[in-house]
Each structure stands twice: as structure tokens, then as C-alpha cells.
Amino acid sequence: MLQLSHYSFNLPFEYPFTIAKGTKTHQPSLVVSLGLRHWRGFGEAPAISYYNVSVEAMTTLLEAKRPLIERYALTDPERFWHFLHHLYPGEHFLIAALDIAGWDLFAQMRNMPLNKLLQIPATQAPLTDYTIGIATAEQMAAKIIAHPWPIYKIKMCKADDIDLLRAMRAVTDKPFRVDANEAFSYDDAIKLIPELQQLGVELLEQPLQKNEWDAMKELKNKSILPLFADESCVGENDVLKCSESFDGINIKLTKCGGITPALRMIKQARELGLNVMMGSMNESSIGSAAVVHLMPLLDAVDADGPLLLSEDIAEGLKYDQGKITTSGYPGLGIRFWGEPKSSNKFK
């Protein structure tokens, strides 16, 4: 039988984290553990208020179905995802945490790192960016000076924020990626895109509201920058819709329901000629490790959650100027700090 455990955290950010949808100083997060004999797999689901996801609600759902999960015979992680998909319809964040834990556990049982279990080629992976949340121009420039990095992801919430980019460009020549989180109008975007390109922006993420498909299609036809979907691409059913209105998609494991559907989304995106980014929702090293194992499949990655937090809850990832490496141990290759040290290889 599987042994299910769960842990709640409220992880502090190094800086208040502000995007177009609001500001937060801490990231609530749920960690789940699936144990079998001496193996323990871990997954993570951050709570995001604008998706109406809370740690308390996920915990209640977990406990309500605990006996069914613990009786499940984990012989195939993909079949486990389908079981979860029917057990918790529509609960993608919780499913993602359990799916990641299932893959971690199964790979440990096979004594293989997850990327090798998934037969992901050991090719060069893209570098992760480092996200600069919205603040004053002086504060944002100071963050860049304090965190030298090869690529920055800059949050914007209105057209006037172009002045913030100018202030940051004065202190670095590194490429920018801009994430608007649905904050621009079509007219804003048309005006801003040439200016963004002149300021060294290499892509623009989710400029318009998520359901403005026709406007996005027109914007794509006129844009000199690649446009990536984020809020418009939640799950598998959105990939085809995005292919006419965006140049690429940003897949979030928590939004789509975990590693299992993410792999299908990557495959479909490639078939449709879309670029693929995988993003962060401020996960610790647990959730971020799941992304890192998939990085050779991606064109761009935003897996900087552990860098933005002032406290982590696991070890096993190494960040070096945008390059992320795992420990090489089986599964995700991480050790959860709430786990007894005698039961893992990180001694």
C-alpha cells in the first residue's frame, strides 16, 4: 500500500512579489509524499489565489480520498494520473502534486533519475531566467544589480511600465523577457512591442486577456516579437487554440495537472509548430525539480522559484548563472528537509 503524507508551508519571498494580479510576501504551498517500503516520492502544489486554489482546500480533498489513494497499486505513473484525473475532476493543482510524487516514487523504484526514466535526451538545456517583480524603478534596478543573471523576466502591469524597463536597461545589457499577465490592451501592445524590442526584449508573454483570441491572432500577425501564451494555455485543450494566436506556450505543471499531461502538451505543441516554455509558480526545489528534468525538451524555461524565495524546503538543485543541474540521484533527485535524514542518500 502507498503511504500518503502532506505538509503545508508559507514560504517567504526575498522581496515582495508583485505582478499585474497583486502582491504577496509569502507563497503558500502544499507538499505531498507517496511512500512505498523505503522509497518516498514528493510533489508540490503552490496555492494561487486568482485560480481559487488554497492549501486548506487541497488538504481537505486529500484527506477525503486518502483510502483510495493509499490502496492504489503504482505500476504505471500515466495510469496513476488517469486515476487521479477521475478521482479529483478539475483539481489540476492537487493532481499535479500527486502526479509529480508518483513519477518521483516510480523512478526511485526503478533506480533511475526521472529524465532517464522518461528517455529525455541529455542535450543542452535552456538557461532559466530570473524574475523581477514590479516595484519602483530604483528597486527593480537594484534587484538586477544584486542578482547578476544571463536572462531576466520582467513583470509589467501597464503600458507606462516601459519606463521601468528603461531604468533596468541602464544597469544591464542582458536579454529581457516581459510578462504582462493579461494587463495590456490591444492598442497598448501594438504601441509597446517596437519599444520593447529596442530595449532588448526577446519575447512577450500573455499581453492581452486570456479569452481575446481574435485580438491575439491579429497581434501575432503584426508583432515583431514572439508572443507566448500563459493564462490562455492552462491545459491540454488549450494548445490547439493557442496555435493561431501565439508563437509559443508557457506550460505550468500545476495548472495543467502535472508531468503526465505536460509531456502530451509538449508533443502537441511541437506538431503545431509552437515554441515551448515551461514556467514557475514560485515552487520550492521540489516543484522546480520536476521542471528541470524536462528542460532539454524546452525552448525557454522559467524555473527560478527557489531563487525568489528566502527559504527553501528541499535540496538537490544547483543554480549557476541560469544553468540548473540535479543531484543525479534517482527520481527527482531531491531531499525534502522534513524527511528523516537517515532515510535518504543526501548524508
N, C-alpha and C positions, 0 to 999 in steps of 0.2 A: 504493500500500500504506500501511496505517496503521503508525505507529511507536509502539511501546509502551515506556514507561519507568515506573519506580516508585521511590518514595523512602520510607524508614522514619524515623519521628520518635518521640521520647519527650518529650512536651510537659509542662513543669511547671505545676502549678496555683498560683494566688496563695496559696490556703490549702489544707491537706489537705482532700480532698473525701470526706465520709463520708455514706453513705446506709445503709438497713437491710441492704444486702448487703455492706457492708465499707467500707474506707477506702483511698484511693490518693492519692499525692502527684504522680504523673505520668500523662499519658494517652498510651499507645502508639497510633500512628496510621499508616496506610498511605495514601500519596498516589499515584494513578496518573495518567499522562499519555498521551493519544492524540494523535499528531501526523499531520498531512497537509499537505504543502507547507509554507507558512509559518504555518499555524494549529496551535495546541495547546490541547486541552481537558483539564480537570483534574477529578478526583473524589477523594473521601476516604472511608475506612472506618476508624473507630476500633476498636481491639481491646477487647472486653469479656469479662472472664474468666467471668462467670456465664452467658454464652452460648457458652462454649468457643471463642471466636474470638481468634486471635493473629495478629500481623503476620507472624510466621515462616511459619505455615501458609498464609496468604493469598498470600505471596510465592512459596512453593513451587508452589501451584496456578497462579499466573500464569505462571511460567516453564514449567511443564509443557505449557501450551496456547498459549504465545506465538505459534508459527507460524500457528495457526488464527485467532487474533485479528488478527494483522497482515495476513492475507490477506483479511479481511472488507472488503467494499465498503460503506461507511457512506452509504446513501442514505435511510434512514428510522430514526430512533432507536428507535421502537417495535419494528421488526423486529429491530434490534440487541439489544434487551432479550430478545426471544424466543430469539434465537441464544444469548445468554449463559445464559438460563434452562435450556436444554438442555445447554449446554457444562459448566455448573457446577451441577448439580442440588442444591438445598438450601443453597447457599453464598450466602445473601442479602446478607451484608455485602460480600463481594467483588463480587458482581453490582451492588450499589448504587454502589460506587465507579466501576466501568466504565460503568454506565448514566449517571451524572452527567457523567462525562467525555465520553461520547458526545453527550449533549444540549449540553454546553458547546461542543464542537467543531462540531457541526452548526449551532448558532445563529451561531457566528462565521463559518462558511462562507456563511450567509445574511445576514451583516452586520446581525444583529438581537439585541437583548437577549433573554434566554431568555423573560421574561414576555411580551414582544410576540410572539415566535415561537409561544408557546402560546396566544396570544389571551386572556390573562388581563386582565380589565378593570382599568383604572387607578383603582380605587376606594380609599377609605381602608382601610388595613390595620390589624389589631390591633397593640397595643404588645407587645413582648416583656417577659416577666418577668425578674427576676434571682434566681438560685437561691442559697439559704442552706443549705449543708450542715450536718449535725448536729455540734454542738460543745457547749461549756458555754454556759449562759445568757448569761454575760458576753461570751463570744467571739461568739456569734451576734448579740447586740445591737450589739456593736462593728462587726461587718461591715455591719449596716444603716446605722449612723451614717457609716461610711466610704464607703458606696455608696448615696447617696440615689437612689431609683428609684420609679417610679409603681406598680409591682406587684412583689410578692415571691413566689417559690415556696419554700416551707419544707419541708424533708425531716423526716420523723418515722420512728422505728423502734419505738416502743412507746407505750402509752397515757399513761404518765407524762410524755411529751414535751410534753403540753399546757402544762406549766409553762414550757417554753422559749418557746412562743408568747406567753404572758403577759409574759415578760421583753421580748420584741421589741415587743409592742404598746405597752409603756411608752415606746418611743423613736420610734415612727412611727404615723401614722394611715392609712397606705396599705393597699390591699387585699392579703390573703394568699391564696395557693393552697397547699394541703397535698398533698404526695405521700408516701404511706405505703410504696410499693414492696412491697406484699403483707404488711405487717408486722402488721396488726390481726386480731383475731378478730372474729366477728360481734358478740359481746357488747360488745367494746371499741368498735366502730364505732357501734353503737346509742347507747351512753352518750356518746361523744365528739361526735357530729355537732351536737347543740344547742349544746354549749360552743364548738365551732369556729365556728358561725355567730355567736355572741355576740362572738367575738374578731375578727370581720371577715373570716372565710374565705369566699371566693366559690365555691370548688369543691374537691372531694376526689378525688384520683387514686389508683386501684388500692388500695383499703383492704384487700381480702381476697386470699387466694391465688388465682392466675390460673385455677384449674380449679374454683373454688367457685361454679359458675354458679347453682345453686338458691338458695344463701345470698345471692348478689349480687342476684338477682331480688327476693328478699324485702326486702333492704336498700334497693334502689331504690324500692320501693313505700312505704317508711316514711321515707325520707330527705328532709329539708328543704333539703339541699344537692345541687347537680348532682354526679353521680358519673361520672368518666371512666375508661375502660379504658386501661391501658398494657401491662403484661405479658400481659393477656388478649387484646390485639389486636396480634398480630405481623404477620400478613399478610392478604391478601385474603379468605381463607376464614374469618377470624375476625369480619368486620364484621357479618354476619347474626346470629351467635351473640351478639354484644355488644348487639344492638338491644333485647333483652328485659331485660338485666341492668344496663345502663348508660344514662346520658343522653348520653354523648359518647364519642369515642375519641381517643386520642393516637397519631398516626401518626409513626413514626420511619423515616426514609428507609433507614437501614442495616438495620433489622430486616425491612422489607417487601421490600427489593430495589431501591430507587431511585425516581426520579421517575415512571417509567412506571407501575408498579403503584400508587403513591401517588395519582396522578390518578384511577385507577379506584376506589380506596378512597374518595376524597372524594366522587365521584359517587354511589357506592352508599350511603354514609352519609347523604347529603342525601335520597336517595329513601326511606330508612328513618326519616327524622326525627331523626337523630342530630346533635349538635353535633360540630364537628371542631377539634381542636387538633393542631398539629404540634410535635414535641419535638426536643430536642437530646440527643446522647450525647457531649457535650463536644468536638464538632468544632471545628476551626480555622475561619478565614474561608472556606475552600474549601467544606467541607461545609455550613456555615451559609448561604452564599450561595445554595445550591440551595433551602433552605427559604425564604429571603427572597423569592425570585422567585414563590413560591406563596402568599405571605401574604394577598393580597386574597381568596383562596378560603376563609380560615380564620376561626373564631370566636375562637381564642386561639392564642398561639404562645409557645414556649419555645426561643428561638434565641440563648441567651446564652453559648454555648461560648467565643467569643473573649474575653468579659468575665471568665470564670472562670480563663482561662489567663494565666500571667505572660509567655508568649512566644507569638507567632503566627507563621505561616509564609506569610502572604499578605496583600495589601491590596486594598481595593476596597469594603469595607463601612464605613458610618458609623453609629455609635450615638449617639443624642441623646435621653436620658430616655425610653427604651423604643421610640422610633421608629428604624427601620433603613432606610437608603437604600443603593442600589447606585451604582456609578460611572456607570452608563448606557452603558458600553461593551458591545459585542456579547458574546453568551454569558452566562456567569455574571458577567462584569464584574470579574473579579479578576485580580491578577497574583501568581503563585507566586514567592516570593523565591528559589527555587532555579533559576529560569528566567533565561537571559541577558537583561539589560535591553534590549539592542538589538533584541530580537525581540518587544517588546510596546509598547503605547501609553501605558504609565504612565511617561513620561520627563519 
